[in-house]
Amino acid sequence: MDFLRAVRHIRKAKVIVVPGTGILDYFGDRPLGMPFDVFKWCLAAHLAERALLLSV
């Protein structure tokens, strides 16, 4: 349900920005933690046909 809500919210935006603050680094986080959350936002952006900017 939360994922569908995320897709609806993303459709209101033109671009989704993931800042390069080390969010994609591995610091011992579990696989279904932050990496999976970022994947879900990327997938939601793709399904909503919105641009995605990953800054490193």
All heavy atoms as a GROMACS GRO file, in nm:
protein
  445
    1MET      N    1   0.081  -0.119   0.000
    1MET     CA    2   0.000   0.000   0.000
    1MET      C    3   0.086   0.126   0.000
    1MET      O    4   0.058   0.221  -0.070
    1MET     CB    5  -0.093  -0.003   0.121
    1MET     CG    6  -0.194   0.107   0.117
    1MET     SD    7  -0.291   0.094  -0.031
    1MET     CE    8  -0.445   0.146   0.024
    2ASP      N    9   0.193   0.126   0.081
    2ASP     CA   10   0.282   0.242   0.085
    2ASP      C   11   0.350   0.265  -0.050
    2ASP      O   12   0.374   0.378  -0.090
    2ASP     CB   13   0.388   0.226   0.193
    2ASP     CG   14   0.330   0.238   0.333
    2ASP    OD1   15   0.226   0.305   0.347
    2ASP    OD2   16   0.389   0.182   0.426
    3PHE      N   17   0.381   0.155  -0.121
    3PHE     CA   18   0.446   0.169  -0.250
    3PHE      C   19   0.354   0.237  -0.349
    3PHE      O   20   0.396   0.325  -0.424
    3PHE     CB   21   0.490   0.032  -0.303
    3PHE     CG   22   0.559   0.040  -0.435
    3PHE    CD1   23   0.687   0.090  -0.444
    3PHE    CD2   24   0.495  -0.001  -0.550
    3PHE    CE1   25   0.752   0.099  -0.564
    3PHE    CE2   26   0.559   0.008  -0.673
    3PHE     CZ   27   0.688   0.057  -0.679
    4LEU      N   28   0.227   0.202  -0.350
    4LEU     CA   29   0.131   0.266  -0.441
    4LEU      C   30   0.114   0.413  -0.406
    4LEU      O   31   0.101   0.498  -0.494
    4LEU     CB   32  -0.003   0.193  -0.436
    4LEU     CG   33   0.000   0.048  -0.485
    4LEU    CD1   34  -0.137  -0.015  -0.467
    4LEU    CD2   35   0.045   0.042  -0.629
    5ARG      N   36   0.116   0.443  -0.278
    5ARG     CA   37   0.109   0.583  -0.235
    5ARG      C   38   0.232   0.661  -0.283
    5ARG      O   39   0.222   0.775  -0.325
    5ARG     CB   40   0.098   0.590  -0.083
    5ARG     CG   41   0.069   0.728  -0.032
    5ARG     CD   42   0.050   0.734   0.118
    5ARG     NE   43  -0.051   0.636   0.159
    5ARG     CZ   44  -0.044   0.566   0.270
    5ARG    NH1   45   0.059   0.579   0.352
    5ARG    NH2   46  -0.140   0.481   0.302
    6ALA      N   47   0.348   0.597  -0.279
    6ALA     CA   48   0.471   0.660  -0.326
    6ALA      C   49   0.462   0.691  -0.475
    6ALA      O   50   0.502   0.799  -0.520
    6ALA     CB   51   0.591   0.571  -0.298
    7VAL      N   52   0.409   0.597  -0.554
    7VAL     CA   53   0.394   0.621  -0.698
    7VAL      C   54   0.300   0.739  -0.722
    7VAL      O   55   0.327   0.825  -0.807
    7VAL     CB   56   0.342   0.494  -0.770
    7VAL    CG1   57   0.310   0.523  -0.915
    7VAL    CG2   58   0.444   0.382  -0.760
    8ARG      N   59   0.192   0.748  -0.647
    8ARG     CA   60   0.099   0.862  -0.663
    8ARG      C   61   0.168   0.994  -0.630
    8ARG      O   62   0.149   1.093  -0.700
    8ARG     CB   63  -0.024   0.842  -0.575
    8ARG     CG   64  -0.124   0.747  -0.633
    8ARG     CD   65  -0.259   0.760  -0.566
    8ARG     NE   66  -0.251   0.747  -0.421
    8ARG     CZ   67  -0.274   0.636  -0.352
    8ARG    NH1   68  -0.306   0.526  -0.417
    8ARG    NH2   69  -0.266   0.635  -0.221
    9HIS      N   70   0.249   0.996  -0.526
    9HIS     CA   71   0.320   1.118  -0.488
    9HIS      C   72   0.423   1.156  -0.594
    9HIS      O   73   0.439   1.274  -0.626
    9HIS     CB   74   0.389   1.103  -0.353
    9HIS     CG   75   0.296   1.116  -0.237
    9HIS    ND1   76   0.232   1.233  -0.206
    9HIS    CD2   77   0.256   1.026  -0.145
    9HIS    CE1   78   0.157   1.215  -0.099
    9HIS    NE2   79   0.169   1.088  -0.061
   10ILE      N   80   0.492   1.057  -0.647
   10ILE     CA   81   0.596   1.084  -0.746
   10ILE      C   82   0.535   1.140  -0.875
   10ILE      O   83   0.597   1.222  -0.942
   10ILE     CB   84   0.678   0.956  -0.773
   10ILE    CG1   85   0.770   0.932  -0.653
   10ILE    CG2   86   0.758   0.966  -0.900
   10ILE    CD1   87   0.850   0.806  -0.661
   11ARG      N   88   0.415   1.100  -0.908
   11ARG     CA   89   0.351   1.152  -1.029
   11ARG      C   90   0.329   1.302  -1.022
   11ARG      O   91   0.312   1.367  -1.125
   11ARG     CB   92   0.219   1.080  -1.054
   11ARG     CG   93   0.241   0.941  -1.104
   11ARG     CD   94   0.116   0.877  -1.150
   11ARG     NE   95   0.151   0.743  -1.199
   11ARG     CZ   96   0.065   0.651  -1.225
   11ARG    NH1   97  -0.063   0.675  -1.211
   11ARG    NH2   98   0.104   0.533  -1.268
   12LYS      N   99   0.328   1.360  -0.903
   12LYS     CA  100   0.312   1.504  -0.887
   12LYS      C  101   0.441   1.580  -0.913
   12LYS      O  102   0.439   1.700  -0.931
   12LYS     CB  103   0.264   1.536  -0.745
   12LYS     CG  104   0.129   1.476  -0.712
   12LYS     CD  105   0.094   1.501  -0.567
   12LYS     CE  106  -0.032   1.427  -0.528
   12LYS     NZ  107  -0.062   1.444  -0.384
   13ALA      N  108   0.554   1.510  -0.916
   13ALA     CA  109   0.684   1.572  -0.936
   13ALA      C  110   0.732   1.552  -1.079
   13ALA      O  111   0.683   1.465  -1.150
   13ALA     CB  112   0.786   1.512  -0.839
   14LYS      N  113   0.829   1.632  -1.119
   14LYS     CA  114   0.889   1.616  -1.251
   14LYS      C  115   1.018   1.536  -1.243
   14LYS      O  116   1.050   1.459  -1.333
   14LYS     CB  117   0.919   1.753  -1.312
   14LYS     CG  118   0.796   1.830  -1.348
   14LYS     CD  119   0.830   1.960  -1.414
   14LYS     CE  120   0.704   2.038  -1.447
   14LYS     NZ  121   0.733   2.165  -1.510
   15VAL      N  122   1.094   1.555  -1.135
   15VAL     CA  123   1.223   1.489  -1.118
   15VAL      C  124   1.236   1.441  -0.974
   15VAL      O  125   1.197   1.511  -0.882
   15VAL     CB  126   1.339   1.587  -1.149
   15VAL    CG1  127   1.474   1.522  -1.122
   15VAL    CG2  128   1.332   1.638  -1.290
   16ILE      N  129   1.292   1.323  -0.958
   16ILE     CA  130   1.323   1.269  -0.827
   16ILE      C  131   1.475   1.275  -0.811
   16ILE      O  132   1.548   1.224  -0.895
   16ILE     CB  133   1.275   1.123  -0.812
   16ILE    CG1  134   1.127   1.112  -0.846
   16ILE    CG2  135   1.305   1.070  -0.673
   16ILE    CD1  136   1.036   1.199  -0.764
   17VAL      N  137   1.522   1.339  -0.704
   17VAL     CA  138   1.666   1.357  -0.681
   17VAL      C  139   1.706   1.275  -0.558
   17VAL      O  140   1.648   1.289  -0.451
   17VAL     CB  141   1.701   1.505  -0.658
   17VAL    CG1  142   1.849   1.521  -0.630
   17VAL    CG2  143   1.658   1.588  -0.777
   18VAL      N  144   1.807   1.190  -0.577
   18VAL     CA  145   1.868   1.118  -0.466
   18VAL      C  146   2.005   1.180  -0.445
   18VAL      O  147   2.094   1.164  -0.528
   18VAL     CB  148   1.881   0.966  -0.497
   18VAL    CG1  149   1.948   0.895  -0.381
   18VAL    CG2  150   1.744   0.906  -0.527
   19PRO      N  151   2.024   1.255  -0.335
   19PRO     CA  152   2.149   1.328  -0.316
   19PRO      C  153   2.266   1.235  -0.287
   19PRO      O  154   2.249   1.125  -0.236
   19PRO     CB  155   2.120   1.417  -0.194
   19PRO     CG  156   2.015   1.343  -0.120
   19PRO     CD  157   1.932   1.272  -0.223
   20GLY      N  158   2.384   1.281  -0.321
   20GLY     CA  159   2.505   1.202  -0.300
   20GLY      C  160   2.562   1.219  -0.161
   20GLY      O  161   2.672   1.271  -0.143
   21THR      N  162   2.487   1.179  -0.062
   21THR     CA  163   2.530   1.194   0.077
   21THR      C  164   2.578   1.062   0.135
   21THR      O  165   2.578   1.045   0.256
   21THR     CB  166   2.414   1.246   0.162
   21THR    OG1  167   2.304   1.155   0.151
   21THR    CG2  168   2.369   1.384   0.117
   22GLY      N  169   2.617   0.970   0.050
   22GLY     CA  170   2.659   0.838   0.097
   22GLY      C  171   2.542   0.743   0.114
   22GLY      O  172   2.558   0.635   0.170
   23ILE      N  173   2.426   0.783   0.063
   23ILE     CA  174   2.306   0.701   0.080
   23ILE      C  175   2.320   0.566   0.009
   23ILE      O  176   2.257   0.469   0.050
   23ILE     CB  177   2.182   0.778   0.032
   23ILE    CG1  178   2.055   0.713   0.083
   23ILE    CG2  179   2.179   0.789  -0.118
   23ILE    CD1  180   1.932   0.797   0.062
   24LEU      N  181   2.402   0.559  -0.093
   24LEU     CA  182   2.419   0.434  -0.166
   24LEU      C  183   2.540   0.354  -0.120
   24LEU      O  184   2.569   0.249  -0.175
   24LEU     CB  185   2.429   0.462  -0.317
   24LEU     CG  186   2.307   0.530  -0.378
   24LEU    CD1  187   2.332   0.560  -0.525
   24LEU    CD2  188   2.184   0.444  -0.362
   25ASP      N  189   2.612   0.404  -0.020
   25ASP     CA  190   2.727   0.332   0.034
   25ASP      C  191   2.680   0.217   0.124
   25ASP      O  192   2.571   0.220   0.179
   25ASP     CB  193   2.817   0.425   0.114
   25ASP     CG  194   2.889   0.524   0.026
   25ASP    OD1  195   2.901   0.497  -0.095
   25ASP    OD2  196   2.933   0.628   0.078
   26TYR      N  197   2.766   0.122   0.140
   26TYR     CA  198   2.735   0.008   0.226
   26TYR      C  199   2.809   0.027   0.358
   26TYR      O  200   2.931   0.023   0.362
   26TYR     CB  201   2.777  -0.122   0.160
   26TYR     CG  202   2.762  -0.240   0.252
   26TYR    CD1  203   2.636  -0.290   0.281
   26TYR    CD2  204   2.871  -0.299   0.312
   26TYR    CE1  205   2.619  -0.396   0.367
   26TYR    CE2  206   2.856  -0.405   0.399
   26TYR     CZ  207   2.730  -0.454   0.426
   26TYR     OH  208   2.713  -0.558   0.512
   27PHE      N  209   2.735   0.048   0.463
   27PHE     CA  210   2.795   0.062   0.596
   27PHE      C  211   2.734  -0.040   0.692
   27PHE      O  212   2.705  -0.010   0.806
   27PHE     CB  213   2.773   0.204   0.650
   27PHE     CG  214   2.846   0.309   0.573
   27PHE    CD1  215   2.777   0.405   0.502
   27PHE    CD2  216   2.985   0.310   0.568
   27PHE    CE1  217   2.845   0.502   0.431
   27PHE    CE2  218   3.053   0.406   0.496
   27PHE     CZ  219   2.984   0.503   0.427
   28GLY      N  220   2.714  -0.160   0.643
   28GLY     CA  221   2.663  -0.266   0.728
   28GLY      C  222   2.511  -0.267   0.739
   28GLY      O  223   2.456  -0.335   0.824
   29ASP      N  224   2.443  -0.190   0.654
   29ASP     CA  225   2.297  -0.191   0.657
   29ASP      C  226   2.246  -0.323   0.602
   29ASP      O  227   2.309  -0.384   0.516
   29ASP     CB  228   2.243  -0.075   0.573
   29ASP     CG  229   2.097  -0.045   0.600
   29ASP    OD1  230   2.043  -0.097   0.699
   29ASP    OD2  231   2.037   0.031   0.522
   30ARG      N  232   2.134  -0.367   0.650
   30ARG     CA  233   2.077  -0.493   0.602
   30ARG      C  234   2.022  -0.475   0.461
   30ARG      O  235   1.988  -0.363   0.421
   30ARG     CB  236   1.970  -0.542   0.699
   30ARG     CG  237   1.854  -0.450   0.714
   30ARG     CD  238   1.772  -0.485   0.839
   30ARG     NE  239   1.642  -0.426   0.841
   30ARG     CZ  240   1.613  -0.297   0.837
   30ARG    NH1  241   1.708  -0.208   0.823
   30ARG    NH2  242   1.490  -0.253   0.843
   31PRO      N  243   2.012  -0.582   0.382
   31PRO     CA  244   1.969  -0.572   0.242
   31PRO      C  245   1.829  -0.509   0.225
   31PRO      O  246   1.804  -0.442   0.126
   31PRO     CB  247   1.970  -0.716   0.194
   31PRO     CG  248   2.065  -0.786   0.282
   31PRO     CD  249   2.054  -0.717   0.416
   32LEU      N  250   1.740  -0.532   0.318
   32LEU     CA  251   1.606  -0.476   0.305
   32LEU      C  252   1.593  -0.344   0.379
   32LEU      O  253   1.482  -0.297   0.404
   32LEU     CB  254   1.501  -0.576   0.355
   32LEU     CG  255   1.490  -0.703   0.271
   32LEU    CD1  256   1.386  -0.797   0.329
   32LEU    CD2  257   1.457  -0.670   0.127
   33GLY      N  258   1.705  -0.281   0.408
   33GLY     CA  259   1.705  -0.150   0.473
   33GLY      C  260   1.707  -0.040   0.369
   33GLY      O  261   1.629  -0.038   0.274
   34MET      N  262   1.801   0.052   0.385
   34MET     CA  263   1.809   0.169   0.297
   34MET      C  264   1.830   0.132   0.149
   34MET      O  265   1.767   0.193   0.062
   34MET     CB  266   1.919   0.263   0.345
   34MET     CG  267   1.928   0.391   0.264
   34MET     SD  268   1.776   0.490   0.261
   34MET     CE  269   1.776   0.552   0.427
   35PRO      N  270   1.915   0.034   0.114
   35PRO     CA  271   1.930   0.001  -0.028
   35PRO      C  272   1.796  -0.039  -0.093
   35PRO      O  273   1.768   0.000  -0.206
   35PRO     CB  274   2.029  -0.117  -0.029
   35PRO     CG  275   2.105  -0.102   0.096
   35PRO     CD  276   2.009  -0.044   0.196
   36PHE      N  277   1.715  -0.114  -0.022
   36PHE     CA  278   1.586  -0.156  -0.077
   36PHE      C  279   1.490  -0.038  -0.085
   36PHE      O  280   1.413  -0.026  -0.181
   36PHE     CB  281   1.527  -0.268   0.008
   36PHE     CG  282   1.402  -0.328  -0.051
   36PHE    CD1  283   1.406  -0.389  -0.175
   36PHE    CD2  284   1.282  -0.323   0.016
   36PHE    CE1  285   1.292  -0.445  -0.231
   36PHE    CE2  286   1.167  -0.378  -0.039
   36PHE     CZ  287   1.173  -0.439  -0.162
   37ASP      N  288   1.495   0.054   0.012
   37ASP     CA  289   1.412   0.174   0.006
   37ASP      C  290   1.446   0.260  -0.116
   37ASP      O  291   1.358   0.309  -0.186
   37ASP     CB  292   1.427   0.258   0.134
   37ASP     CG  293   1.364   0.191   0.254
   37ASP    OD1  294   1.273   0.107   0.235
   37ASP    OD2  295   1.405   0.224   0.367
   38VAL      N  296   1.576   0.277  -0.142
   38VAL     CA  297   1.618   0.354  -0.260
   38VAL      C  298   1.572   0.283  -0.387
   38VAL      O  299   1.524   0.348  -0.481
   38VAL     CB  300   1.771   0.374  -0.260
   38VAL    CG1  301   1.818   0.436  -0.390
   38VAL    CG2  302   1.813   0.460  -0.142
   39PHE      N  303   1.584   0.151  -0.391
   39PHE     CA  304   1.536   0.075  -0.507
   39PHE      C  305   1.387   0.097  -0.529
   39PHE      O  306   1.343   0.117  -0.642
   39PHE     CB  307   1.565  -0.074  -0.488
   39PHE     CG  308   1.497  -0.160  -0.591
   39PHE    CD1  309   1.545  -0.165  -0.721
   39PHE    CD2  310   1.384  -0.233  -0.559
   39PHE    CE1  311   1.481  -0.243  -0.817
   39PHE    CE2  312   1.320  -0.312  -0.654
   39PHE     CZ  313   1.369  -0.316  -0.784
   40LYS      N  314   1.308   0.096  -0.421
   40LYS     CA  315   1.162   0.116  -0.435
   40LYS      C  316   1.131   0.254  -0.490
   40LYS      O  317   1.042   0.269  -0.575
   40LYS     CB  318   1.093   0.094  -0.301
   40LYS     CG  319   1.089  -0.051  -0.258
   40LYS     CD  320   1.004  -0.072  -0.137
   40LYS     CE  321   1.063  -0.009  -0.014
   40LYS     NZ  322   0.990  -0.040   0.110
   41TRP      N  323   1.203   0.358  -0.444
   41TRP     CA  324   1.180   0.492  -0.496
   41TRP      C  325   1.218   0.501  -0.644
   41TRP      O  326   1.150   0.565  -0.723
   41TRP     CB  327   1.256   0.596  -0.415
   41TRP     CG  328   1.188   0.628  -0.287
   41TRP    CD1  329   1.226   0.589  -0.162
   41TRP    CD2  330   1.068   0.703  -0.270
   41TRP    NE1  331   1.137   0.635  -0.069
   41TRP    CE2  332   1.039   0.707  -0.132
   41TRP    CE3  333   0.982   0.769  -0.357
   41TRP    CZ2  334   0.928   0.774  -0.081
   41TRP    CZ3  335   0.872   0.835  -0.305
   41TRP    CH2  336   0.847   0.837  -0.170
   42CYS      N  337   1.329   0.434  -0.680
   42CYS     CA  338   1.370   0.432  -0.822
   42CYS      C  339   1.266   0.360  -0.907
   42CYS      O  340   1.232   0.405  -1.017
   42CYS     CB  341   1.506   0.366  -0.836
   42CYS     SG  342   1.641   0.458  -0.763
   43LEU      N  343   1.215   0.249  -0.858
   43LEU     CA  344   1.113   0.174  -0.931
   43LEU      C  345   0.984   0.256  -0.942
   43LEU      O  346   0.922   0.260  -1.048
   43LEU     CB  347   1.086   0.041  -0.861
   43LEU     CG  348   0.981  -0.049  -0.926
   43LEU    CD1  349   1.023  -0.087  -1.068
   43LEU    CD2  350   0.957  -0.173  -0.841
   44ALA      N  351   0.947   0.324  -0.835
   44ALA     CA  352   0.827   0.408  -0.839
   44ALA      C  353   0.843   0.521  -0.941
   44ALA      O  354   0.750   0.553  -1.015
   44ALA     CB  355   0.798   0.465  -0.700
   45ALA      N  356   0.962   0.580  -0.947
   45ALA     CA  357   0.988   0.686  -1.046
   45ALA      C  358   0.978   0.630  -1.187
   45ALA      O  359   0.921   0.695  -1.276
   45ALA     CB  360   1.126   0.747  -1.023
   46HIS      N  361   1.029   0.511  -1.208
   46HIS     CA  362   1.021   0.448  -1.340
   46HIS      C  363   0.875   0.420  -1.378
   46HIS      O  364   0.833   0.449  -1.491
   46HIS     CB  365   1.102   0.319  -1.341
   46HIS     CG  366   1.093   0.243  -1.469
   46HIS    ND1  367   1.158   0.284  -1.584
   46HIS    CD2  368   1.026   0.130  -1.500
   46HIS    CE1  369   1.130   0.199  -1.681
   46HIS    NE2  370   1.051   0.104  -1.632
   47LEU      N  371   0.798   0.366  -1.285
   47LEU     CA  372   0.658   0.334  -1.314
   47LEU      C  373   0.575   0.460  -1.337
   47LEU      O  374   0.480   0.458  -1.414
   47LEU     CB  375   0.598   0.252  -1.199
   47LEU     CG  376   0.654   0.112  -1.183
   47LEU    CD1  377   0.597   0.047  -1.058
   47LEU    CD2  378   0.627   0.028  -1.305
   48ALA      N  379   0.612   0.569  -1.270
   48ALA     CA  380   0.540   0.695  -1.288
   48ALA      C  381   0.594   0.775  -1.407
   48ALA      O  382   0.548   0.885  -1.435
   48ALA     CB  383   0.551   0.779  -1.161
   49GLU      N  384   0.695   0.719  -1.474
   49GLU     CA  385   0.757   0.782  -1.591
   49GLU      C  386   0.812   0.920  -1.557
   49GLU      O  387   0.791   1.017  -1.629
   49GLU     CB  388   0.658   0.790  -1.709
   49GLU     CG  389   0.613   0.654  -1.755
   49GLU     CD  390   0.512   0.661  -1.869
   49GLU    OE1  391   0.462   0.770  -1.898
   49GLU    OE2  392   0.485   0.555  -1.928
   50ARG      N  393   0.887   0.925  -1.447
   50ARG     CA  394   0.949   1.048  -1.402
   50ARG      C  395   1.100   1.034  -1.410
   50ARG      O  396   1.155   0.925  -1.400
   50ARG     CB  397   0.910   1.083  -1.259
   50ARG     CG  398   0.762   1.110  -1.240
   50ARG     CD  399   0.722   1.229  -1.326
   50ARG     NE  400   0.582   1.263  -1.306
   50ARG     CZ  401   0.490   1.257  -1.402
   50ARG    NH1  402   0.522   1.217  -1.522
   50ARG    NH2  403   0.366   1.293  -1.378
   51ALA      N  404   1.167   1.147  -1.428
   51ALA     CA  405   1.314   1.147  -1.434
   51ALA      C  406   1.370   1.120  -1.296
   51ALA      O  407   1.313   1.160  -1.194
   51ALA     CB  408   1.363   1.282  -1.485
   52LEU      N  409   1.484   1.053  -1.293
   52LEU     CA  410   1.551   1.019  -1.169
   52LEU      C  411   1.694   1.067  -1.178
   52LEU      O  412   1.766   1.034  -1.272
   52LEU     CB  413   1.546   0.868  -1.145
   52LEU     CG  414   1.615   0.816  -1.021
   52LEU    CD1  415   1.540   0.861  -0.897
   52LEU    CD2  416   1.625   0.665  -1.025
   53LEU      N  417   1.738   1.145  -1.081
   53LEU     CA  418   1.875   1.197  -1.078
   53LEU      C  419   1.945   1.140  -0.955
   53LEU      O  420   1.906   1.171  -0.842
   53LEU     CB  421   1.873   1.349  -1.073
   53LEU     CG  422   2.010   1.417  -1.060
   53LEU    CD1  423   2.094   1.388  -1.182
   53LEU    CD2  424   1.992   1.566  -1.041
   54LEU      N  425   2.045   1.057  -0.979
   54LEU     CA  426   2.127   1.002  -0.870
   54LEU      C  427   2.257   1.076  -0.868
   54LEU      O  428   2.334   1.071  -0.964
   54LEU     CB  429   2.152   0.852  -0.891
   54LEU     CG  430   2.032   0.760  -0.884
   54LEU    CD1  431   2.071   0.618  -0.923
   54LEU    CD2  432   1.972   0.761  -0.747
   55SER      N  433   2.283   1.147  -0.761
   55SER     CA  434   2.405   1.225  -0.748
   55SER      C  435   2.506   1.146  -0.667
   55SER      O  436   2.473   1.095  -0.560
   55SER     CB  437   2.372   1.358  -0.680
   55SER     OG  438   2.489   1.430  -0.657
   56VAL      N  439   2.627   1.136  -0.718
   56VAL     CA  440   2.731   1.063  -0.643
   56VAL      C  441   2.844   1.154  -0.607
   56VAL      O  442   2.874   1.250  -0.664
   56VAL     CB  443   2.786   0.943  -0.722
   56VAL    CG1  444   2.705   0.821  -0.698
   56VAL    CG2  445   2.796   0.972  -0.870
   0.00000   0.00000   0.00000
